[in-house]
Structures are given as C-alpha cells and as structure tokens.
Amino acid sequence: MRIAVAKEIEVCERRVALNPDTVARLVKQGLEVWVETGAGERSFFDDAAYTAAGATIIHDPGKLWGETEVLLKVSPPQEREDGRSEIDLLREGAVLISFLNPLGNPGVAQQLAHRQITALSMELIPRTTRAQSMDALSSQASLAGYKAVLIAAAALPKYFPMLTTAAGTIAPAKVFIMGAGVAGLQAIATARRLGAVVEAFDIRPAVKEEVQSLGAKFVEVKLEEETTAQGGYAKEISEASKQRTQEVVAEHVKNSDVVITTAQVPGKKAPLLVTAEMVAHMKPGSVIVDLAAEQGGNCACTDPGKDIVWNGVTIIGPINLPSSMPVHASQLYSKNLSSLLQLLVKDKALQVDFTDDIIDAACITHAGEIRNQRVKDALETVGVR
C-alpha cells in the first residue's frame, strides 16, 4: 500500500504531514511511503532524512498525487500556479487526509465528492478519549497558545515576572486569557511559568478547575443557557449572553497588561469578546494577541495577519501560528496522522470502516457523496447545491 506526503504550496505553511521518524515507523510496518521532493524543507527535514527513513522521493507532483492510494497534507487543497486545483491531481477513489476546513469552506467537500475522493478532515476528529492521539486540533492549538504568550512577552514594554532589584521592585505583568480550551490552558501555563499574574475567562463553567489547577484566577460569568457544545467545545451563545459576558470581562481587560483571546466557533465568525471601547480603556503599552484572527478576530480592532497600534495598545493578529514552530508542529501532526492510519490500514490494506466512530465522524466524502450532515448544512447556508 502506498502513502504519499505532498509538499505544501500555501505561502505561510511551513509544516509537513509526516516527519522522517514517523515515515520510518510506517515503512517498518510494510507500507510504501512517497514524499514529494522538498516537502519537509520548511520544517527542517531534508530529502536525505526521508530517504534514510525508507521513503521514496518523488520529483513529479502529478505522479505523486495521481498514483497514490492515500495522500496526506496539512493545509486544505489549494489552487496551483497553473490554475488547476490540487484536487484535480488526485486519482478517483483515492483517500485524502488533511485539515480541510469543511465547515468554513464547504465547497471543497463538493469538489472532493465530484472527484470520488474519500476525504477525512482532521478538524472533525471527535474529542473522545480513544481519539486523543489523533486530535490534531488540540495538538496544534497547544502550540498556538504557547507561542501567543511569547509573542506578547516580546511586544510588552515590561517584564512578565515580579523582580526585586537594587533599583526597586518590579510588579508582575497582569495577563488575561479569554477562552480556556487547549490553546488557552497552554497560554495560562506558559504565562505562569514566565511569572505573570494570570486571570482566565471561559463561558464553560466546567473548565474552572482546570484553570485554577494551573495557578490562574477564573473569571466566572453565570449565563442562563447551555454553553458547551458536543465534544466539549464552546457553543455559540445568544446576543443577550454575549452582552452580559462583555459587561463582566470589560473591567478585567481594562486592568490587564496582556490580553490573549482564543475563542473560535467551527465554521462561523469568531465571537466578539473585546470591543473597541474596551481597547480604548486599556493602558498605553498593553498588548492583545488575537488567536482567532483567521476567523475575523475576537477583538474589534484586529487586522488579521498584522500588528497594529490602536490608541497606544498593540494588537497582534497572527495567522497559522502553529506553522511558526514547524519542527514540533510537524512532529505532533505526524503522530496524529500515524494514529489515524492505524485505524484505516489493516494487514497492509486500506479499510474505511464506518462502524468505527472516529472514521465515521472524520470522513466528509466517500463514493461521490458528502456524508457529513454539518457539511451539507453549511453548503445549503452558502447556497451551493
């Protein structure tokens, strides 16, 4: 059985789907692994490392995409410089495993279905104990939460820790984390290690103990509605609840040196957590790092992909932050894919078993059909038939 690793063509993507260590383990299991030449260069894995791991280096993208049974990627398929979609390079009946953003861009699912591709979206891996090793959203979010704090610390014109010096005592920085999912919890832990005083907010009351266990103070907002969606993710809440939330967090934003926002809703615009009015009341020199910039941002002043200064506050809207740490991001993603492949490959043959809850949840297209109801609903919402 042949598995192929494509070179990412998205400009800001530095990750690779499999690293050489994982390739070596798959080859030992009797699988043939093809790697497109240069696929690992931006992750600091050269072709020689893949060759030593037992992979075959393929120079022709058409051959790699067109003659493989399973193709692995990081970013969703893109338009190539020649105007063709990467999806058009895949042979009919092949399997594609990647981040596919099927709820944010459901049109890609329709394209894959037309090509008879069996596509598994890494965003839709269920959040269950059994699927933990395959949960790429969590592995990459952890990297983003860590890096966000380092970015904030570099931009803040202050120390993070409390320091007692001959010239006087330096008070610790006050950091406010908005959203206590995987990214938020890693941000809390990192900010605490750097010596900051940390507060955290989340609409899900169940995360309170996790926040406190990391040494942060939990800012609680009591809402009269369910705030946790299937899989433990935060749920989109009503306008009244959003207003109540903003009223409570406004004072904490005002008093913070650093605000890190992490709230995202799959397939929808990120919820607004920090209004322009809140930013206007922050101290000059304060920093906001908005991890939801790609979905429009949690801060009203965020400009995705840019660092701006608004009313003396630096607002940073990073795009694809895990890609800025490509060595470990690729290592973790590679492990996620490898674990998923163990479910799909039995006796060196591909078996797409829809009685398995993980495969059933992650597979968005098969045999020319879109099989995920949420993706179908998203297509209807944008008016695609």
N, C-alpha and C positions, 0 to 999 in steps of 0.2 A: 504494500500500500504506500502511496506517495503523498507526502505532505509538503506544501510549499510555503515559503516565507517571502512575502512581497516587500519591495523597497517602498517606503512611504514617500509620496510625492507632495503632500501638503507642506507648505513652506515652513510652518512653525513646528512641525512634528519631528522630534529627534529620537523617539522611541522605536524599538524594533519588536516584532511579535514574539520571537524566540531568541534567547541568548545562547551562546555556544554550549554552556553547561547543560541546558535543557535539551538541546539538539543531541548531545552525546547520549543522554538517557533514552531518548526516543529511538535512536539508532540501535542501541543495545537491545531494545525490545523488538527489533526486527523490522522497523519502519524505515522507509526511504525518505530522506529529507532533502528537498531542494531549497536553496537560498539564492535569491536574486543578488547579483554582484553589487556590492556597496550597501546592502540592506542594513548592516549594522554599523556603518562608519560613523554616523552621528551619535551613536551610543557607545563609541569607542571599542567596537568589536569589528576587527578587520576580517576580510575573506579568509585569510590564513587560519584564523582561530576557528572558523566554521569548518574549513577543510580538515583541520586536525580533529575536530569533533565527529567527523564522519559524514558531513553534509556534502552535497554536490553543488558547486557554484554554477548558476545559470546566468549567462550574459544577455539572453534574448527574453525580454519581458513577455512577448507573445507566446513563446514556448512554455515559460513558467506558468502563466495564467491559464493557458489553453490545454495543458497536458497533465494537470494535477487533479487528484480526487478531492483533496481538502486544501483550501488556501487560507492562510492566517494573515490578519492585518491588525493594525492598531486603529487608525482613523477610518471613517466611512469611505467607500469608493469615491474617487474624485474624477473630475474631467481632466483628461490628459492634454498636453500641449497640442496634439494633433486634432483636438476637438472631440475625440471619442471618450466615452466613459470607460472607466476601468471595468465596470460590469460587463461591457461588451466583449472584453477579452476572455471572460470565463466561459468554459465549455458548458453546454447544457447538462444539468444533472449534477454539477459539482457542488461541493459544500463550501460555504464561506463563513468564517468565524471572525468577528471583529466588533468593535464599537460601531454601531450603525445609526444611532440617534433616530430610531424608528418613530418615536412619538413627536419629536421636534421636526423631523423631515420625513413624513410617511411616504412621500413619493419614491424614496429609494426602495421601499418594500415592494411597491408596484413594479418598478423596474426589475427587481430580482425575481419576482414571480413570473414576469413575462419571459425571463430567460431560463425558467425552470430550475432556478438555483435553490438549494436548501440552505437557508441563511439563519445563523444563530447570532443573536445580538447579545453582547456581553453586558449591556445595560439591564437586560431583563433576567439575568441570573437571580433566582429567588433568594431572599435573605433568610436562609434557614441554616441550622447547624450543619447539616450534611453538605450544603453548598458553600460553606465558608471559604474553602481553599480555592474556589472558582470565582469568588466575588471580586471582580475587577474594579467595580465602582468604589468599593471600600479600600482596596489596596492603593488605588491612585489618589483617592481623597485624603488618605493619611499623609501622603507626600505633599499634597497641596496645603494641608493645614500646617505642617511643619515649616514649609518654605515661606508661607504667608507671614509667620512671626519673624523670620529672619529678615524678610523684606521690610517689615515695619520697623524692626530694630535699627536697620541701616538708615532708614529715612527719618527716624525720630531724632530731633536735636537734643536728646537727653540720654542719660544712662537708663538701662532697664532695672538693674538691681539697686538696692539701698547700699550706700557706701559711706563709711565713716573715715574721714581723712583729716590731715592736719589743717586743711583749709576749710573744714566744716563738714556737716553731714548732708549727703545727697539722698533725698527721698526717692523711694522706688517708683517706677512708672506704673500708671494705672491702665490696665488693659481690659477691654470689654469685648467678649466673644459672643456674637449673635448667631445662634444655631449650634446645638451640641450633638450633631451627628458625628461621623467618623472624622471629618476634617476639623470640626470644632473641638472635639475632645483632644485631638493631636495638637491643635493650636494652644489649648489650655495647658497641656503638659509641657510644651516647648516654652511658652511664656513663663510658666512657673520655674522651669529649670534656669531660665535667664534672670530670675529674681524679681519678676514683676508681681504686683498685686493684681489678681485676676478675678473678674466677675464674668458670669456667663448667663445667657438667656436662651430659652427654648420654649416653644408653645406646648411641647410634650412634657407633662409633669413627671413622666416615668424616668426621664434622664437625670432628675435631680440628684440621685445618689451617685451616679457616675461622675457628675460634675464635682460634687463635694469630695469624692474619693481622690480626685486629682488636686485638691487643695484650693479650689475656686469657690467663690460665693455664688449661689444660684439665685438669680432674679426671677421670681415667680409671678406669673400673670394668670389669674383664675378666669377661665373662659367657660361659657355655658354651652359648649359644643365639643364634639369629638375632634381631637387634633392629631390623631395618629392614623395613618393610612395602612393599607395592607403591606406587610413586610417590615413594619416598624418605622417607615419613613414619615416625615411630617406631611400633614394633609393641608390642602389649600383651605383657608378659613374664610368666613363671611367678612363683608366690609365693616360691620359693626365690631367684630372681634379684632380686625386689623387696626381700627381706630383706637380701641381700648389698649391694644398692645403698644402702639406708638406713644400713647399718653404715659404709660408706665416706664418705657425704656428711655424716653427723652432726657430725663434727668441724669441717667447713667451715661448716656452718650456725651452729654454736656461736660461731665466731670472726668471723662477719660482722656488719657494721652493717646491711646491707640484703640481703634475700633476695628475688629475683623468680622466681616459678615460672610456667612456660609450657606444661607437658606436658598434652596432651589426646589422647584416642583417639576418632576419629569414631564417634558413636552409642553410646558407653559412658561410664560414670562415669570421671571423671579419676583417674589413678593417685595414690595417696597417696605423697608424697615427703617431707613434713615432718610428723613425728609431734608429738603434744603434748609428749612427753618432750624432743624436740629444742628446741621453743619454750621449754620451761622452763629450758633451759641457756643460752639467748641472753642477751646483756647487756640490762639495762633501757634503754629508749630505742631499741632496734633496731626495724627496720621490715620487714614482709613484705608484698609486693604479689602477690596470687594471681590470675594471669590466667586460671586455669581455674575460677574461682568459679562460672560458669554451669553447669559440668558437675559440680558438687559440691566442687570445690577440690582442689588438690594439698596443702594444709595442713589438718591435722585440726581446727584452730581457726577456719578460715574461715567467716564468715557471709555468704553471697552478697548483694552489694549494700550491705553495711555496713562501717564502720570500727569495729573493736573494740580494746580494750586488754586483753591477757591476760598476766598475770604480768609486767607492765611492757613488753611487746612490742606494738607497734601492728600489727594485721593488717588489711589492706585487701583487700576482695573486690569489685573493680569489675565492673559488668555493662555489656556492649556498649561497651567503651572506645573503639573507633573512632568511634562516634557523638558522642563529646565533641569531636571535631575535624571537624565536618561539612563544612567547605569543601573541605579536601583529601581527606577520605574520599570525598565525593561525586565529586570530580574523578577520583580513581583508579578508583572503581567504575564511573563513567560510561564511562571508557576501556575497562574490562574488557567491559562490555556492548556497546559500539560494535564492539569487535574481534570479539565473538561474532556480532553481527548481520551482519558482513561475510561470514561463512560461511553464514548462513541465508538471506540475501537476494541473489538473483541476478536481474539485469535487472528490478529493482523488484518482484520476486515472491518469495514465501516458498517455500523448498525445503528440507525437512527430510531431509537425505541421511544415512542411517545407515551408508553406507560410509565416511563421514568419522569417524575415531576420536574426535575431540573431541565431535561431536554425539552419537555413539553412547554415549559414556561419561556425558555430562551429562543425556541425556534419560531421565527416570524413568517417564513415562507417555505413551502415544500410542494413539489409536484404541481407547480403552476398556480398555487393558491396562497393567499395571505391567510394564515391560520391563527393569528393573534387578534382577539376582538378589540383590544385597546388601539391597535394599529389601524384596524378597519374604521373604528370610530374617528380616529384622527384624520384619516383620509376623507371621510364624509364632512368633517368640520371644515377642511380647506377646499371642499368642493371638487375632489378628484374622484373619478369613477373608474 
